[in-house]
Amino acid sequence: MAAKILPVVKLATKVTIAGGALYVAYDSGLLGSSEQGSEALGKAKAAIPPAIEEWMKYFGLEAQLPTLPKIEFSPLQTWNLECGGRFQLFQKLQQKRLNTQIRDCNISKISASKEDHYGQPAIQQSF
């Protein structure tokens, strides 16, 4: 009986943890617009160091934490940079493919006009 219940309990635990994480993310504004995400990130950066100090005092650890580096992160700006970079990459790849097709087409025209399939000079036809 216990062997049949254990997988259900494990699944229920995983679903509960995932649901809780989703609720916290939604409640803090991380799933909203980019402005709400930036605001939530600012709140988290302000709340984390005091929480760490409180837990260190709780566990009796009195070590001095290094100062957190200043992180200037804008999700909206990062998104725009990534999209712009991807579009530039696709544009370069498309231009490279087009140049290769033009070169291959010119090479095949030149080789086809000089020789036929058996290595003999081709007969020039004018239309």
C-alpha positions in Angstrom: 0.0 0.0 0.0 2.8 2.4 0.9 4.6 1.6 -2.3 1.5 2.9 -4.3 1.2 6.1 -2.2 4.8 7.2 -2.4 4.8 8.2 -6.1 1.6 10.2 -5.5 3.1 12.0 -2.5 6.2 12.8 -4.5 4.1 14.2 -7.3 2.0 16.2 -5.0 5.1 17.6 -3.3 6.6 18.7 -6.7 3.3 20.2 -7.9 3.0 22.1 -4.6 6.5 23.5 -4.8 6.1 24.5 -8.4 2.7 26.1 -7.7 4.2 28.0 -4.8 7.1 29.3 -6.9 4.6 30.4 -9.6 2.4 32.2 -7.0 5.4 34.0 -5.6 6.6 35.0 -9.1 3.2 36.3 -10.0 2.6 38.0 -6.7 6.0 39.9 -6.9 5.3 41.1 -10.4 7.9 39.0 -12.2 5.3 37.7 -14.7 4.0 41.1 -15.6 5.5 43.7 -18.0 9.1 44.5 -18.2 8.6 47.6 -16.0 7.1 45.4 -13.3 9.9 42.9 -13.7 12.5 45.7 -13.3 10.7 47.0 -10.2 10.6 43.5 -8.7 14.3 43.1 -9.3 15.0 46.3 -7.5 12.9 45.2 -4.5 14.7 41.8 -4.5 18.2 43.5 -4.6 17.1 45.7 -1.6 15.7 42.8 0.4 18.3 40.1 0.0 21.3 41.5 2.0 19.2 42.2 5.2 17.7 38.7 4.9 21.1 37.0 4.6 22.4 39.0 7.6 19.3 37.9 9.6 19.8 34.3 8.8 23.5 34.5 9.6 22.7 35.9 13.1 20.1 33.2 13.5 22.6 30.4 12.8 25.3 32.1 14.9 27.6 32.9 12.0 29.1 36.4 12.4 31.2 36.5 9.2 31.3 39.7 7.3 29.8 39.3 3.8 31.5 41.0 0.9 29.6 43.9 -0.5 27.4 43.0 -3.4 28.5 44.4 -6.8 26.4 47.1 -8.4 24.4 45.4 -11.2 22.7 47.6 -13.7 20.3 45.3 -15.4 17.4 46.3 -17.6 15.4 43.3 -18.9 13.9 45.5 -21.6 17.2 46.8 -22.9 18.8 43.3 -22.8 15.8 42.0 -24.8 16.2 44.7 -27.4 19.9 44.1 -27.7 19.4 40.3 -28.1 16.7 40.8 -30.7 18.8 43.3 -32.7 21.8 41.0 -32.6 19.8 38.0 -33.8 18.3 40.0 -36.7 21.8 41.2 -37.7 23.0 37.6 -37.7 20.1 36.5 -39.8 20.7 39.4 -42.2 24.4 38.4 -42.6 23.6 34.8 -43.1 21.0 35.7 -45.7 23.5 37.9 -47.6 26.2 35.2 -47.4 23.7 32.6 -48.8 22.7 35.0 -51.6 26.4 35.7 -52.5 27.1 32.0 -52.5 24.1 31.4 -54.8 25.2 34.1 -57.2 28.8 32.9 -57.3 27.7 29.3 -57.9 25.3 30.4 -60.6 28.0 32.4 -62.3 30.5 29.5 -62.1 28.0 27.0 -63.5 27.2 29.4 -66.4 30.9 29.9 -67.2 31.7 26.2 -67.1 28.6 25.2 -69.1 29.4 27.7 -71.8 33.0 26.5 -72.3 32.4 22.7 -72.3 29.7 20.3 -72.7 29.2 17.2 -70.5 32.0 15.2 -72.2 34.8 17.8 -72.1 34.2 18.9 -75.7 33.8 22.5 -76.6 30.2 23.5 -76.4 28.4 24.8 -79.5 27.4 28.3 -79.0 23.8 28.9 -79.8 22.3 32.3 -80.1 18.6 32.9 -79.7 
